[in-house]
């Protein structure tokens, strides 16, 4: 769960209503030793850079307390350009549970997806986002 970029027309908008968060499944945790060469370069020393490879969820239904509905999500096709991304681990707000909507069928009834790395063979048509609301009482 990360903050959505309000200045960008990204995947966080659904039915003309912006959502404050974006959700993703972490596919991998990586690091690279990077040497920056460009304006503002300090030296040629490698710096450790950590990043997460993620597969983005898209909102199907934006819920909330007022609507008395849970947020619903789905995975876009792995062939779409913006289905995957890289994020800085420090941008992650918290983990949240994405619960499959078991009343619906799995996306691939035969259990065969397009990408073993994306683990799309086990995708469901819809997921419910379970995020905990901060409680003000002790």
ChimeraX attribute file (.defattr): number of C-alpha atoms within 10 A of each C-alpha:
attribute: neighborCount
match mode: 1-to-1
recipient: residues
	/A:1	16
	/A:2	17
	/A:3	14
	/A:4	18
	/A:5	15
	/A:6	13
	/A:7	6
	/A:8	9
	/A:9	10
	/A:10	14
	/A:11	19
	/A:12	21
	/A:13	20
	/A:14	14
	/A:15	9
	/A:16	6
	/A:17	9
	/A:18	16
	/A:19	17
	/A:20	12
	/A:21	15
	/A:22	19
	/A:23	23
	/A:24	21
	/A:25	19
	/A:26	16
	/A:27	15
	/A:28	13
	/A:29	13
	/A:30	12
	/A:31	10
	/A:32	11
	/A:33	11
	/A:34	12
	/A:35	14
	/A:36	14
	/A:37	10
	/A:38	7
	/A:39	6
	/A:40	7
	/A:41	9
	/A:42	9
	/A:43	9
	/A:44	10
	/A:45	10
	/A:46	11
	/A:47	11
	/A:48	10
	/A:49	12
	/A:50	15
	/A:51	17
	/A:52	19
	/A:53	18
	/A:54	19
	/A:55	23
	/A:56	21
	/A:57	22
	/A:58	22
	/A:59	25
	/A:60	17
	/A:61	16
	/A:62	19
	/A:63	16
	/A:64	10
	/A:65	7
	/A:66	6
	/A:67	8
	/A:68	8
	/A:69	12
	/A:70	16
	/A:71	17
	/A:72	21
	/A:73	24
	/A:74	20
	/A:75	21
	/A:76	16
	/A:77	11
	/A:78	16
	/A:79	10
	/A:80	8
	/A:81	9
	/A:82	13
	/A:83	18
	/A:84	19
	/A:85	15
	/A:86	15
	/A:87	15
	/A:88	11
	/A:89	14
	/A:90	10
	/A:91	11
	/A:92	15
	/A:93	11
	/A:94	9
	/A:95	14
	/A:96	14
	/A:97	12
	/A:98	20
	/A:99	14
	/A:100	19
	/A:101	15
	/A:102	12
	/A:103	8
	/A:104	11
	/A:105	13
	/A:106	17
	/A:107	18
	/A:108	15
	/A:109	12
	/A:110	9
	/A:111	11
	/A:112	14
	/A:113	16
	/A:114	13
	/A:115	11
	/A:116	10
	/A:117	9
	/A:118	19
	/A:119	14
	/A:120	19
	/A:121	18
	/A:122	15
	/A:123	20
	/A:124	20
	/A:125	16
	/A:126	25
	/A:127	24
	/A:128	21
	/A:129	19
	/A:130	14
	/A:131	14
	/A:132	10
	/A:133	6
	/A:134	6
	/A:135	6
	/A:136	5
	/A:137	4
	/A:138	3
